[in-house]
Amino acid sequence: MKLIIAIGVIAVSLLLATTTTQKIKESKKAISQSTKEAKSLKKKIEGTKQNITKAKNEIKIIDVKLTKLSQDYVYTEDEYQKVSREVKEYENILIQINQELKVKHDALIALFAEQLSLVAAMKQFNDTTQSSVISQEVYEQYRLYNQKKIMLLEKEILSLEATKVHKTRIAYNAKEELGTINKQRKTFAIQKANQEKMVEKLNKEEERYHAKLQSIVKRQDSLRSTLVRLNILRSNEVAEARRRELAQQEAIRLEAARKKRLRLQQANAKNYERKTGKKVDMGTLEASKQSDRVKQINSSYQEQQTFNYQGGKTISPISGASVVKRFGTYEDPVYKIKIFNESVTLQAPSSDAQVVSVLDGKVVYAGNSSMLGKVVVIAHSGNIHTVYAGLSKIPPTIRVGSTVSTGYTIGKVAKRLIFEATKNSKHIDPLKLIRI
């Protein structure tokens, strides 16, 4: 009986272990899937910036190649037509020379035949009568005249032959030059097509970059809305931040359009330089400078009101984290527009890093956000609130009303954590609150 009970206990234990293992596997699978989705939704904006820089550098390399082609070789249509006409002209000259040579050769042969006839006729005058002497002298003068014509024809033929050799050489060189031009025109066409592809790639990269900036704006708006609902931020201050943000977005939109227009104007200017050899001052292009509207937005930019936190520092929400994006105003590297960042972005040292509360407090929000992933907001003493966004997992112990102590695990992050802090309804620099 004891044996049967023991076997039953073992069987139940094995069943429970199997079920637990299965649940762990399913949980890991779900977390892994969530992590993959988070990664796909959170592509690096820095990576896009690097792609834009790479595309710009590749365009510069191709442009250098195109410039070298324009300096070393002739490939314009005008020059191509000019050399083509020269080749045809030389070919026509050679035809004329050949025709003239044939006429001269025929005339020379006729003169030789006539000269032979004269010599034969002169041999017939054996008597020395007055009549025969006169006839012989006439024939002799005619023979000498023919001989001079023969010498002149021979000289003309030699000159024509020399001209023919010279013109043949010129025609050959012109054809060779035409072949070189054709090759370079093809090379130029390929390089130009490559440049156009790179410009198109750059345009697409900037469009993606612009879309990511819009995504960041929506993410900040989503977080602000959550904090307004929780009475952590004041609605009027959020409205002012949104107004500034809309102005920034308009400036970015105008800058994106200007940069695209500038690339087209620069390409046209460079083509003009290659065709004419005349240098174009790129600084005079209409799209080379920021619009007055963008300048006005940048010049009227005001720092967002923040709380200058002077208290002591506490622990980092992620052990071993590094800062990849700081709090405060920065200039967008692509559009050169001033943008305010209300949080810091922390890079986790591993793909399943623990996130902890940086202070004692109470959870006032724990949930999902379409723009931010999983989010936890904690209220602390001194009217301080901390926000942890981009979490891949929130444990069931973390829910609204839960009390947490410093260092208590409130979730996990797959890659990066967006960490924000406020005091008295104003943002504070999180790096003044935590140690990294």
Secondary structure, 3 states (H helix, E strand, C coil): CHHHHHHHHHHHHHHHHHHHHHHHHHHHHHHHHHHHHHHHHCCCHHHHHHHHHHHHHHHHHHHHHHHHHHHHCCCCHHHHHHHHHHHHHHHHHHHHHHHHHHHHHHHHHHHHHHHHHHHHHHCCCCCCCHHHHHHHHHHHHHHHHHHHHHHHHHHHHHHHHHHHHHHHHHHHHHHHHHHHHHHHHHHHHHHHHHHHHHHHHHHHHHHHHHHHHHHHHHHHHHHHHHHHHCCCCCHHHHHHHHHHHHHHHHHHHHHHHHHHHHHHHHHHHHHHHHHHCCCCCHHHCHHHCCCHHHHHHHHCCCCCCECCCCCCCECCCCCCCEEEECCEEEECCCCCCEEEECCEEEECCCCCEEEECCCCEEEEEEEEECCCEEEEEEEECCCEEEEEEEECECCCCCCCCCEECCCCEEEEECCEEEEEEEECCEEECHHHHECC
